[in-house]
Amino acid sequence: MRMLVWMCFALGCIQTNAQNIVTGVGAGDIPAHDLDKLIRLYGSQSSSLQEQSSALLTRMERTEATLQRRLRAIDSTATMQYYEQSSQHYQELFEKLHTPVNLTIKNPLKEYIPSIDSLSTAISFLQQTHLAGLSAVHLQKVTELAHQLTIFQTRLQQADNIKAYIKARKDQLKAPLEKYGLTHPLVAMNKEIYYYQERLEEYKAYLHDRDNLARKFLSVIQDQPGFRNFFLKNSYLSTLFRLPGNDGEATGKPIPGLPTRSEVAARVAERLGPGASFSQAVSGEDQSKANGNPLADGMTQATKEMDRWKDKLIQAGGSGSAIALPDFKPNSQHNKAFLKRMQVNFDIQSQRHTAWIPAISTIGLNLGYKVNDRSICGVGIGYVLGWGQPFSHISFSSQGASIRSFLQWRWKGSVWLSGGYEANYYNAFDKIATLKNVKAWQTSGLAGLMKTYRAGKRTGNIQLLYDLLHAQHLPQSPALIFRAGYSFR
C-alpha cells in the first residue's frame, strides 16, 4: 500500500513538472501593469498617427483647392481635367481614417516589420493555447493588447496609402503646374510628402528598436517550447516564405513586383537548361555553360549598380531608408516634438568693481527653441550677484536682474552669429517688489559671435558681444561683454 502511494506521488510530480514545462508562463512573469503600459503605448501611437494623417489630408486638400482656383483663372479646361475627382478621393481617405477598425483582419499592415510580427504572433500564441497560470484578467488584457496592435497596424497601412496617393497626385500635377509657372506649390507638396514619410519611418524605426516592455513580453513567450512551431506556422513571415520546419507552402499573396520561387526556377531552367539550380545560376558554377552566363552577369552588374547608388545616398547624407531624396534642404527639427526642440543653458559674465558698483557676476538661465538646424531663438533671465571688493572685502549681495531675448544663427561650423535685446536692473535690491520700478531698467542691444564646443556629453559655448546701447547706461557699462555658458540639453 505504501509503495502504491509513493508511485502515485511520483507520477503526480512527473505530471506536474511536465505541465510546468509546457505551461510555464504565470501571472508573475507578465505583470498586468506591464500589459497596461503596452496597451497605452500602442493606443497613443495609433491616435498620434491618425491625427497626423488627418492633418496632412486637410492641408493637402486645402492646397489643392487653392491651386484649383488659380488654375481656373488660367485654364478652366485643365482645372476640370486634373481636379474632377480629387475632392472625392480625399474624402474617401478621410472617411477610412475615421472609420472604426475591423479587429478581425489579420496582419492589416502589408509591410513586414519583424517586431510587429513577433509581438502579434506571441499574443496569438497566448490566446490560442490558454496557458495555465494566466488569470482571466490577464487574458482580457492580452486581448486588448491584440486589438491595439491591430489598430496600430491599420493606421500605419492607412498612412502608407495616404502617402502613396499624395505622391501620385504630386506627380500628376507636376506637368500642369510647371507649365503655368506654379512651381512654389509643388515645392510645398514635396515638403509635405518628405516630412510625412520621415514621420512614418520614425514610427517604424521605433518598432524595430522595441522598448524594454515589449522585449520582456517576448522573452517570456519565446521561452515556451511550443512557441517556435507555432511561429513557423502562424506568423506573417510564414505566409510570405516557406520557413525551415514548416512543411506547408507559403500562403500569403506574392509581394508586388517580386517574382515567385516557381517563376524564378522557370526562368533559370529556360536560360541554363532544365537541370540548372538557382545557386548555380547566380554563382556560375556550371563551367560547361558558364561562358556568358546571362543571369550571373546580370546579378553582378545589378550588385555594382546598387552599390554605386548606395554610395551616392551616403554621400548625400541619406541612410538606406525608404525616404526619397528631397529636392530641398530638409529641416531635421521639423518632426520633433515641441519639448525636444527646446534647449536649456546657463551662462555667466563678470565685471570688476568700480567706484560706483562692487564686483558683480551676472548668472543667466536661458530657454532656447530650435527653429531649424541653423537657428535658435529664446528668452532668459539673469541674476546679478555682487561680490564686494575681492579679495579683501568679499560681501555677497543682490545687485540687479535682467530679462533677455536672443537669436542665434549658425554661421560656419561651430561659429554662430548672436544677437539679443535685454533689459537690465543695475541697482541693489532686497525685495522682488523693488524690481517693479520700470524706469530704473536700462536696455541693451547686443550683437557678436558665439563659439560652441563639446564638454563631455554636453555643449559649452563662449560669447563675445558688443552692447550697442552701452553709452546710454548710468553708470556707463562696458561696451564688450564676455560670457561663458553650458547647455543642459
C-alpha positions in Angstrom: 0.0 0.0 0.0 2.8 2.4 0.9 4.6 1.5 -2.4 1.4 2.4 -4.3 1.1 5.7 -2.5 4.7 6.6 -3.4 4.1 5.6 -7.1 1.1 7.8 -7.3 3.0 10.7 -5.7 5.9 10.2 -8.2 3.5 10.1 -11.1 1.9 13.2 -9.9 5.2 15.0 -9.6 6.2 14.0 -13.1 2.9 15.2 -14.5 3.1 18.5 -12.6 6.7 19.1 -13.8 5.7 18.3 -17.4 2.8 20.7 -17.1 5.1 23.4 -15.7 7.5 22.8 -18.7 4.7 23.3 -21.2 2.7 25.9 -19.4 5.5 27.8 -17.6 4.0 31.3 -18.0 2.5 32.7 -14.9 0.9 36.0 -13.8 4.2 37.0 -12.2 6.1 36.6 -15.5 3.8 39.0 -17.3 2.6 41.7 -14.8 -0.7 43.3 -15.5 0.7 46.8 -15.2 3.2 45.9 -18.0 0.4 44.9 -20.2 -1.4 48.1 -19.4 1.7 50.1 -20.4 1.9 48.3 -23.7 -1.8 48.9 -24.4 -1.4 52.6 -23.6 1.7 52.8 -25.7 0.2 51.4 -28.9 -3.0 53.3 -28.3 -1.2 56.6 -28.0 0.9 55.8 -31.1 -2.3 55.0 -33.1 -4.0 58.2 -32.0 -0.9 60.3 -32.9 -0.6 58.7 -36.3 -4.3 59.2 -37.0 -4.1 62.8 -36.1 -1.1 63.5 -38.2 -2.6 61.7 -41.2 -5.9 63.6 -40.8 -4.0 66.9 -40.6 -2.0 66.1 -43.7 -5.1 65.3 -45.7 -6.7 68.6 -44.5 -3.7 70.6 -45.5 -3.3 68.9 -48.9 -7.0 69.3 -49.7 -6.8 73.0 -48.8 -3.6 73.3 -51.0 -5.3 71.7 -54.0 -8.4 73.9 -53.6 -6.1 77.0 -53.8 -4.4 75.6 -56.8 -7.7 74.8 -58.4 -8.8 78.4 -58.1 -5.5 79.7 -59.6 -5.6 77.2 -62.4 -9.3 78.0 -63.2 -8.3 81.6 -63.8 -5.7 80.5 -66.3 -7.2 77.4 -68.0 -10.6 76.2 -66.8 -10.4 73.0 -69.0 -7.2 71.9 -67.4 -8.8 72.5 -64.0 -11.7 70.1 -64.7 -9.3 67.5 -66.1 -7.0 67.4 -63.0 -9.4 68.2 -60.2 -12.6 66.4 -61.2 -12.3 63.6 -58.7 -9.6 64.7 -56.3 -12.0 66.0 -53.7 -13.8 62.7 -53.7 -10.6 60.8 -53.2 -9.6 62.9 -50.3 -13.0 62.4 -48.7 -12.7 58.6 -49.1 -9.3 58.6 -47.5 -10.6 60.8 -44.6 -13.6 58.5 -44.0 -11.4 55.4 -44.0 -9.1 57.1 -41.5 -12.0 57.8 -39.1 -13.9 54.5 -39.6 -13.7 52.1 -36.7 -11.0 49.5 -37.3 -12.1 45.9 -38.3 -10.4 43.9 -35.5 -10.9 40.6 -37.3 -8.5 41.4 -40.1 -5.2 39.5 -39.6 -2.0 41.4 -40.5 -3.6 44.6 -41.8 -0.1 46.1 -42.4 1.2 44.8 -45.8 4.8 45.8 -45.0 6.7 43.2 -43.0 8.0 44.5 -39.7 9.7 41.8 -37.6 8.9 43.3 -34.2 5.1 43.6 -35.0 5.1 40.0 -36.4 6.8 38.7 -33.3 4.6 40.5 -30.9 1.3 39.7 -32.7 2.3 36.0 -33.0 3.2 35.9 -29.3 -0.2 37.3 -28.5 -2.0 34.8 -30.7 0.0 32.0 -29.0 -1.3 33.1 -25.6 -4.9 33.5 -26.8 -5.0 30.1 -28.6 -3.1 27.9 -26.1 -4.6 29.4 -22.9 -1.5 28.8 -20.9 -2.1 27.9 -17.3 -1.2 30.5 -14.7 -2.8 33.4 -16.6 -5.9 34.7 -15.0 -9.0 35.9 -16.8 -7.8 39.4 -16.2 -4.5 38.7 -17.9 -6.2 37.1 -20.9 -8.5 40.1 -21.2 -5.6 42.5 -21.2 -3.8 40.3 -23.8 -6.9 40.5 -26.0 -7.0 44.3 -25.5 -3.3 44.5 -26.5 -4.0 42.5 -29.6 -6.8 44.9 -30.5 -4.5 47.9 -30.0 -1.8 46.3 -32.1 -4.3 45.6 -34.9 -5.4 49.3 -34.8 -1.9 50.5 -34.9 -1.1 48.3 -37.9 -4.2 49.5 -39.6 -3.3 53.2 -39.0 0.2 52.5 -40.4 -1.2 50.9 -43.6 -3.7 53.8 -44.0 -0.7 56.2 -43.6 1.1 54.3 -46.4 -1.9 54.5 -48.6 -2.2 58.3 -48.0 1.4 58.7 -48.7 1.2 56.8 -52.0 -1.9 58.8 -53.1 -0.4 62.2 -52.4 2.8 61.2 -54.1 0.8 60.1 -57.1 -1.1 63.4 -57.1 2.1 65.4 -56.9 3.4 63.5 -60.0 0.1 64.0 -61.8 0.0 67.8 -61.1 3.7 68.4 -61.8 3.3 68.9 -65.5 0.4 71.4 -65.5 1.9 73.3 -62.5 5.3 73.7 -64.2 3.6 74.6 -67.5 1.8 77.5 -65.9 4.7 78.5 -63.7 3.2 77.4 -60.4 6.3 75.8 -59.0 6.1 77.1 -55.5 3.1 75.0 -54.5 4.9 72.0 -56.0 7.8 72.5 -53.6 5.4 72.8 -50.7 3.8 69.5 -51.7 7.3 67.9 -51.9 8.0 69.1 -48.3 4.7 67.7 -47.0 5.4 64.3 -48.6 9.0 64.2 -47.4 8.2 65.1 -43.7 5.3 62.7 -43.7 7.5 59.9 -45.0 10.0 60.8 -42.3 7.4 60.6 -39.6 6.3 57.1 -40.8 9.9 56.0 -40.8 10.3 57.2 -37.2 7.3 55.1 -36.2 8.7 52.0 -37.9 12.2 52.6 -36.5 10.6 52.8 -33.0 9.1 49.4 -33.7 12.4 47.9 -34.8 14.0 49.3 -31.6 11.5 47.7 -29.3 11.2 49.1 -25.8 12.1 47.1 -22.7 8.4 46.2 -22.0 7.8 44.6 -25.4 11.2 42.9 -25.3 10.4 41.5 -21.8 7.0 40.3 -23.0 8.5 38.5 -26.0 11.3 36.9 -24.0 8.8 35.3 -21.7 6.7 33.8 -24.6 9.7 32.8 -26.7 11.0 30.5 -24.0 7.9 28.3 -24.3 8.7 25.1 -26.2 5.6 25.2 -28.3 6.1 28.8 -29.5 8.7 28.0 -32.2 6.4 25.6 -34.0 3.5 28.0 -33.6 5.6 30.8 -35.1 6.7 28.7 -38.1 3.1 28.0 -38.9 1.2 31.1 -37.8 3.4 34.2 -38.2 3.1 36.7 -41.0 6.5 35.7 -42.2 5.4 32.1 -42.7 2.7 33.3 -45.1 5.3 35.0 -47.3 8.0 32.4 -47.3 8.3 28.7 -46.5 10.3 28.7 -43.3 12.5 25.8 -42.2 10.4 23.3 -40.2 7.2 24.4 -41.9 6.3 21.7 -44.5 3.4 23.7 -45.9 3.6 26.2 -48.7 3.6 29.9 -48.2 0.0 31.0 -48.2 0.4 34.8 -48.4 0.0 36.8 -51.5 3.2 37.4 -53.5 4.8 40.7 -52.8 4.1 43.1 -55.7 7.0 43.3 -58.2 8.8 40.3 -56.6 8.7 37.1 -58.8 7.7 33.9 -57.1 10.0 30.9 -56.5 8.4 28.9 -59.3 8.8 31.9 -61.7 12.5 32.2 -60.8 13.0 28.5 -61.3 11.3 28.5 -64.6 13.5 31.4 -65.9 16.6 29.7 -64.7 15.7 26.5 -66.5 14.8 28.4 -69.6 18.2 30.1 -69.7 20.6 27.4 -68.4 18.7 24.2 -69.1 16.2 22.1 -67.1 18.9 20.7 -64.7 20.3 24.0 -63.5 19.7 25.3 -60.0 19.3 28.9 -58.8 22.6 28.9 -56.8 24.3 27.5 -59.9 22.8 30.3 -62.0 24.0 33.0 -59.7 27.4 31.7 -59.0 28.1 30.4 -62.5 29.3 27.0 -61.1 28.3 25.1 -64.3 31.5 25.7 -66.2 30.2 24.0 -69.3 27.5 26.7 -69.5 29.3 29.4 -67.6 30.6 31.2 -70.6 28.4 34.2 -71.0 26.1 33.2 -68.1 23.5 36.0 -68.6 21.9 35.7 -65.1 25.3 35.7 -63.3 26.5 38.6 -65.3 23.2 40.4 -64.7 23.4 39.8 -60.9 27.0 41.1 -60.8 26.1 44.2 -62.8 23.0 44.8 -60.6 25.0 44.5 -57.5 27.6 47.0 -58.7 24.8 49.4 -59.7 23.1 49.2 -56.3 26.5 49.7 -54.5 27.0 52.8 -56.6 23.7 54.3 -55.7 24.2 53.3 -52.1 27.4 55.3 -52.1 25.6 58.3 -53.6 23.0 58.1 -50.8 25.6 58.0 -48.1 27.5 61.0 -49.7 24.2 62.9 -49.8 23.6 62.3 -46.1 21.0 59.6 -46.5 20.9 56.3 -44.7 19.4 53.3 -46.5 15.8 54.2 -45.6 12.9 54.3 -48.0 12.6 58.0 -47.8 13.2 59.6 -51.2 15.9 62.2 -51.6 14.3 65.6 -51.3 14.8 68.5 -53.8 15.2 70.9 -50.9 17.2 71.2 -47.7 15.3 69.3 -45.0 14.9 70.7 -41.5 15.7 67.8 -39.1 13.8 69.7 -36.3 10.5 69.7 -38.2 9.1 66.5 -37.0 10.4 66.7 -33.4 8.0 67.4 -30.6 8.0 70.9 -29.1 9.8 69.9 -25.9 12.5 68.1 -27.9 13.3 71.3 -29.8 13.9 73.2 -26.6 17.3 73.6 -25.1 18.3 74.9 -21.6 21.6 76.6 -20.8 23.1 78.9 -18.4 25.9 81.5 -18.8 27.9 83.8 -16.6 29.6 87.1 -17.1 31.7 89.1 -14.7 32.6 92.7 -14.2 35.2 94.1 -11.9 34.3 96.7 -9.2 34.3 100.4 -9.9 33.8 103.5 -7.7 30.1 103.1 -8.3 29.4 99.4 -8.1 31.1 96.4 -6.5 32.4 93.4 -8.5 29.5 91.6 -10.0 28.7 88.4 -11.9 25.5 88.0 -13.9 24.3 84.4 -13.9 21.8 83.8 -16.7 19.3 81.0 -17.3 18.1 80.7 -20.9 15.5 78.7 -22.7 16.0 78.3 -26.5 13.8 77.0 -29.3 15.5 75.3 -32.3 13.7 76.9 -35.3 15.8 74.8 -37.6 19.2 73.3 -37.8 20.9 76.7 -38.1 18.7 79.0 -36.0 17.8 79.2 -32.3 15.6 81.9 -30.6 14.7 82.2 -27.0 14.3 84.1 -23.8 16.1 84.1 -20.5 16.5 85.8 -17.1 19.6 86.9 -15.2 20.6 87.5 -11.6 23.3 90.0 -10.7 25.4 88.7 -7.8 27.6 91.2 -6.0 30.9 90.1 -4.6 32.0 93.3 -2.8 35.7 94.2 -3.4 37.7 91.0 -3.9 39.6 89.7 -2.3 39.9 91.7 0.9 36.2 92.7 1.4 34.1 89.9 0.0 30.4 90.5 0.5 27.5 88.8 -1.3 24.6 90.9 -2.3 21.8 91.2 -4.9 22.9 93.9 -7.3 20.4 93.6 -10.0 18.5 91.4 -12.5 17.9 91.1 -16.2 15.4 89.9 -18.8 16.7 88.6 -22.1 15.7 87.7 -25.6 18.1 86.3 -28.2 18.5 85.0 -31.7 21.4 82.8 -32.8 22.3 81.7 -36.3 24.9 79.2 -37.3 27.4 81.0 -39.5 30.1 78.4 -40.2 30.8 75.1 -38.4 30.7 75.8 -34.6 30.7 79.6 -35.0 27.4 81.4 -34.6 26.2 84.9 -35.1 24.4 86.0 -31.9 22.2 89.0 -31.1 19.7 90.0 -28.5 17.7 92.6 -26.7 18.0 92.8 -22.9 16.5 94.9 -20.0 18.8 95.3 -17.0 18.2 96.5 -13.5 21.6 97.6 -12.1 20.5 98.6 -8.5 20.9 96.7 -5.3 17.6 95.3 -4.0 16.4 93.1 -1.2 12.8 92.7 -2.3 11.3 91.4 -5.5 8.8 94.3 -5.4 11.6 96.7 -5.9 12.1 95.4 -9.5 8.6 96.7 -10.5 10.1 100.2 -11.0 10.1 100.2 -14.8 12.0 103.5 -15.1 15.0 102.0 -13.3 15.6 99.4 -16.0 18.1 100.0 -18.8 18.1 98.4 -22.2 20.9 96.8 -24.1 21.2 95.8 -27.8 23.8 93.0 -28.2 25.5 91.7 -31.3 28.5 89.4 -31.7 29.9 85.9 -32.1 29.4 82.6 -30.2 31.7 79.6 -30.4 30.4 76.2 -29.3 32.5 73.2 -28.2 31.9 69.8 -26.8 32.1 69.5 -23.0 31.7 65.8 -22.3 28.2 64.8 -23.4 27.1 68.4 -23.3 27.9 71.5 -25.3 29.7 74.6 -23.9 29.9 78.0 -25.5 31.7 81.3 -25.2 30.3 84.6 -26.5 31.8 87.9 -27.3 29.1 90.6 -27.6 29.1 94.3 -28.3 26.5 96.4 -26.5 25.2 99.0 -29.0 23.4 101.0 -26.2 26.2 100.9 -23.5 26.7 104.7 -23.8 23.2 105.4 -22.5 23.7 103.5 -19.3 24.1 105.3 -15.9 26.6 104.4 -14.7 28.1 103.6 -18.1 28.6 99.8 -18.6 31.4 98.1 -20.6 30.9 98.0 -24.4 32.3 94.5 -24.7 30.7 91.6 -22.9 32.3 88.2 -22.5 30.1 85.2 -21.5 30.8 81.6 -20.9 27.9 79.1 -21.0 26.9 75.4 -20.8 23.9 73.6 -22.2 21.9 71.1 -20.1 20.3 69.6 -23.2 
